[in-house]
Amino acid sequence: MRELLANSVAVVTGGASGIGRAIARTFADHGGDVVVADVREQPREGGTPTHELIADETDRQTAFVECDVTDTDDLDAAVEMAEELGNLDVWVNNAGIFRNEEFFEVTPDEYDRLMNVNVKGAYFGAQSAAAEMIAHGEGSIVNVSSVAGLVGNGGYVTYCVSKGALRLLTYALAHRLGPEGIRVNAIHPGGVETAMLDDAEMGEQGREAFEQSIPSRRLGEPNDIADAALFLASDLSSYVNGESLVVDGGYTYTR
């Protein structure tokens, strides 16, 4: 297997579970050392903690850092851990939360909580990471957004707002950091088999209808998103900057 991230160090926020867990493991499989930064060590889906899994099944360096992405000190600690393993090369803003909601019942505190994790965490995560990357002259930042950042849904308005903001943050940072040798790109997953999908509470019939609305006729798997992150993190995408990569089985643009 070609080691696309050989001699690289990556930080994956929200790396303990779901998509983040798959990204961290895929990066390690391709030669990267990985810092798993999350508020929890145990995967939501159960099983061995991600950093322990990487240590057991690969020869890469890995570490877990307890990280609340709304706390800039925690973000700085994740950067510092990456620098202990080598130079910080890749930062993945994956941490995020989802909430179904009734628009007229959303409180300011509920709005702030979701925006703080999904947007503020990515903004200041990128800020902390980029400051270190600039010192080395290169780097890749990958923002995990959502198809909800491309199209609206009245059932989760705040989430759509947050993911739309993350998309525009990607474009603005690509413009700001590109001259410094740092690429910034976004992935927009569609429905993916994770615990967060369970949070959507679609029910069996809703889930089946959703699957049938996807041209590929299936939901995504975390590894589908991890492979896209690997592409954006590696030199395969050396001339890709300020891009939105939609990974949704064809759902968004064939509705």
C-alpha positions as CSV (number, residue, x, y, z in Angstrom):
1,M,0.0,0.0,0.0
2,R,1.3,3.4,-0.9
3,E,1.8,5.5,2.2
4,L,0.2,8.7,1.2
5,L,0.8,10.4,4.6
6,A,4.3,9.0,5.3
7,N,6.2,11.2,7.8
8,S,3.1,13.3,8.4
9,V,1.3,14.1,11.7
10,A,-2.4,14.8,11.8
11,V,-4.9,15.9,14.4
12,V,-8.5,14.7,14.0
13,T,-11.0,16.5,16.3
14,G,-13.9,14.3,17.2
15,G,-11.7,11.4,16.4
16,A,-13.0,9.0,18.9
17,S,-16.1,8.0,17.1
18,G,-17.8,7.7,13.7
19,I,-16.4,9.6,10.8
20,G,-13.5,10.9,12.9
21,R,-12.5,7.5,14.0
22,A,-12.5,6.2,10.4
23,I,-10.4,9.2,9.3
24,A,-7.8,8.7,12.1
25,R,-7.5,5.0,11.3
26,T,-7.2,5.6,7.6
27,F,-4.5,8.2,8.1
28,A,-2.6,5.7,10.2
29,D,-3.0,3.0,7.6
30,H,-1.4,5.4,5.1
31,G,1.7,6.2,7.2
32,G,0.5,9.1,9.3
33,D,0.9,9.6,13.0
34,V,-2.4,10.7,14.5
35,V,-3.5,12.7,17.5
36,V,-7.1,11.9,18.4
37,A,-8.7,15.0,20.0
38,D,-12.1,14.5,21.5
39,V,-14.2,15.2,24.6
40,R,-14.6,11.5,25.1
41,E,-12.1,8.6,24.8
42,Q,-14.6,5.8,24.3
43,P,-16.2,5.5,20.8
44,R,-20.0,6.2,20.8
45,E,-20.4,3.0,18.8
46,G,-18.4,1.0,21.3
47,G,-15.1,-0.9,20.9
48,T,-11.5,-0.1,21.6
49,P,-10.6,3.6,21.8
50,T,-9.3,4.9,18.5
51,H,-5.8,5.7,19.6
52,E,-5.5,2.3,21.2
53,L,-6.8,0.7,18.0
54,I,-4.2,2.5,16.0
55,A,-1.4,1.5,18.4
56,D,-2.5,-2.1,18.4
57,E,-3.0,-2.5,14.6
58,T,-0.4,-0.2,13.0
59,D,3.1,0.9,13.6
60,R,2.3,4.6,13.8
61,Q,2.6,6.9,16.7
62,T,-0.7,8.0,18.2
63,A,-2.0,9.8,21.2
64,F,-5.3,10.9,22.7
65,V,-5.9,14.5,23.9
66,E,-9.0,15.4,25.8
67,C,-10.3,18.3,23.7
68,D,-13.4,20.4,23.9
69,V,-13.2,22.3,20.6
70,T,-14.9,25.3,22.2
71,D,-11.9,25.7,24.5
72,T,-8.9,27.3,22.8
73,D,-6.5,25.9,25.5
74,D,-7.6,22.4,24.5
75,L,-7.1,23.2,20.8
76,D,-3.6,24.4,21.6
77,A,-2.9,21.3,23.6
78,A,-3.8,19.2,20.6
79,V,-1.4,21.2,18.4
80,E,1.3,20.8,21.1
81,M,0.8,17.0,21.2
82,A,1.2,16.9,17.4
83,E,4.4,18.8,17.6
84,E,5.7,16.3,20.1
85,L,5.2,13.6,17.4
86,G,6.7,15.7,14.7
87,N,5.6,18.6,12.6
88,L,1.8,19.3,12.4
89,D,0.9,18.6,8.7
90,V,-2.8,17.9,8.7
91,W,-5.7,19.3,10.8
92,V,-9.2,17.8,10.4
93,N,-12.0,19.8,11.9
94,N,-14.4,16.9,12.3
95,A,-16.0,17.5,15.7
96,G,-19.6,18.5,15.5
97,I,-23.1,18.0,17.0
98,F,-26.5,17.6,15.4
99,R,-29.9,18.4,16.7
100,N,-33.4,18.0,15.2
101,E,-35.4,21.0,16.3
102,E,-38.6,23.1,15.9
103,F,-37.4,26.4,14.6
104,F,-39.8,28.5,16.8
105,E,-38.7,26.6,20.0
106,V,-34.9,27.0,19.7
107,T,-33.5,29.1,22.6
108,P,-30.4,31.3,22.4
109,D,-28.5,28.9,24.6
110,E,-29.3,26.0,22.3
111,Y,-28.3,28.0,19.2
112,D,-25.1,29.1,20.8
113,R,-24.1,25.5,21.9
114,L,-24.5,24.1,18.4
115,M,-22.7,27.0,16.7
116,N,-19.9,27.0,19.3
117,V,-19.0,23.4,18.6
118,N,-19.6,23.3,14.8
119,V,-18.3,26.8,13.8
120,K,-16.3,28.4,16.6
121,G,-14.5,25.1,17.2
122,A,-13.5,24.8,13.6
123,Y,-12.5,28.5,13.3
124,F,-10.2,28.5,16.3
125,G,-9.0,25.0,15.6
126,A,-7.9,26.2,12.1
127,Q,-6.3,29.3,13.7
128,S,-4.3,27.3,16.2
129,A,-3.2,24.7,13.6
130,A,-2.4,27.3,10.9
131,A,-0.1,29.3,13.2
132,E,2.0,26.1,13.6
133,M,1.8,25.1,9.9
134,I,3.0,28.5,8.8
135,A,6.2,28.0,10.8
136,H,6.8,24.8,8.7
137,G,5.7,26.4,5.4
138,E,2.9,24.0,4.5
139,G,-0.1,22.1,5.7
140,S,-3.6,20.9,4.9
141,I,-6.8,21.7,6.8
142,V,-9.9,19.6,6.1
143,N,-13.3,20.8,7.4
144,V,-16.0,18.2,7.7
145,S,-19.2,20.0,6.8
146,S,-22.4,18.4,5.5
147,V,-24.8,18.4,2.6
148,A,-26.8,20.5,5.1
149,G,-24.2,23.2,4.3
150,L,-25.3,23.2,0.7
151,V,-29.1,22.8,1.0
152,G,-31.5,23.8,3.7
153,N,-33.8,21.7,5.8
154,G,-36.5,23.2,8.1
155,G,-36.1,20.3,10.5
156,Y,-32.7,21.4,11.7
157,V,-32.2,25.0,10.8
158,T,-29.4,25.7,13.2
159,Y,-27.4,22.8,12.0
160,C,-27.8,24.0,8.4
161,V,-26.6,27.5,9.4
162,S,-23.6,26.0,11.1
163,K,-22.5,23.8,8.2
164,G,-23.1,26.6,5.7
165,A,-20.8,28.8,7.9
166,L,-18.2,26.1,7.8
167,R,-18.3,26.0,4.0
168,L,-17.7,29.7,3.8
169,L,-15.0,29.5,6.4
170,T,-13.3,27.0,4.2
171,Y,-13.3,29.4,1.2
172,A,-12.2,32.4,3.2
173,L,-9.3,30.5,4.9
174,A,-8.2,29.0,1.5
175,H,-7.8,32.6,0.3
176,R,-6.1,33.8,3.5
177,L,-3.8,30.8,4.0
178,G,-3.0,29.7,0.5
179,P,-0.1,32.1,0.1
180,E,1.4,30.6,3.3
181,G,1.4,27.1,1.7
182,I,-1.7,25.9,3.5
183,R,-4.6,24.3,1.7
184,V,-8.1,24.4,3.2
185,N,-10.9,22.2,1.8
186,A,-14.3,20.9,2.9
187,I,-16.0,17.6,2.7
188,H,-19.8,17.5,2.6
189,P,-21.0,14.1,3.7
190,G,-24.6,13.0,3.0
191,G,-26.2,10.4,5.3
192,V,-23.5,8.2,6.9
193,E,-23.9,5.2,9.1
194,T,-22.9,6.7,12.4
195,A,-24.4,7.4,15.8
196,M,-25.1,10.9,14.6
197,L,-27.4,9.5,12.0
198,D,-29.3,7.8,14.8
199,D,-29.8,11.2,16.4
200,A,-31.8,12.2,13.3
201,E,-34.6,9.8,14.5
202,M,-35.8,9.1,11.0
203,G,-37.5,5.7,11.9
204,E,-37.3,2.6,9.7
205,Q,-39.7,3.9,7.0
206,G,-38.0,7.3,6.8
207,R,-34.6,5.7,6.6
208,E,-35.7,3.4,3.7
209,A,-37.2,6.4,1.9
210,F,-34.0,8.3,2.3
211,E,-31.9,5.4,1.0
212,Q,-34.2,5.2,-2.1
213,S,-33.7,9.0,-2.7
214,I,-30.0,8.4,-3.1
215,P,-28.9,7.5,-6.6
216,S,-26.3,5.0,-5.2
217,R,-29.2,3.5,-3.2
218,R,-27.3,3.2,0.0
219,L,-26.1,5.3,2.9
220,G,-22.5,6.2,3.2
221,E,-20.0,4.4,5.5
222,P,-17.5,6.3,7.6
223,N,-14.7,4.9,5.4
224,D,-16.2,6.7,2.4
225,I,-15.6,10.0,4.1
226,A,-12.2,8.9,5.4
227,D,-11.0,8.2,1.9
228,A,-12.1,11.6,0.8
229,A,-10.2,13.1,3.8
230,L,-7.1,11.1,2.9
231,F,-7.2,12.6,-0.6
232,L,-7.5,16.1,0.7
233,A,-4.8,15.6,3.3
234,S,-2.3,14.1,0.9
235,D,-0.2,15.4,-2.0
236,L,-2.7,13.8,-4.4
237,S,-4.6,17.0,-3.9
238,S,-1.7,19.4,-4.0
239,Y,-3.5,21.8,-6.3
240,V,-6.9,21.5,-4.7
241,N,-7.6,24.5,-2.5
242,G,-10.9,26.1,-1.4
243,E,-12.9,23.2,-2.7
244,S,-16.1,21.5,-1.5
245,L,-16.0,17.8,-2.0
246,V,-19.5,16.3,-1.8
247,V,-19.6,12.7,-0.8
248,D,-23.3,11.7,-0.7
249,G,-23.9,9.0,-3.3
250,G,-25.3,11.6,-5.7
251,Y,-28.1,12.8,-3.4
252,T,-27.6,16.6,-3.3
253,Y,-27.5,17.5,-7.0
254,T,-30.0,15.0,-8.3
255,R,-32.9,15.8,-6.1
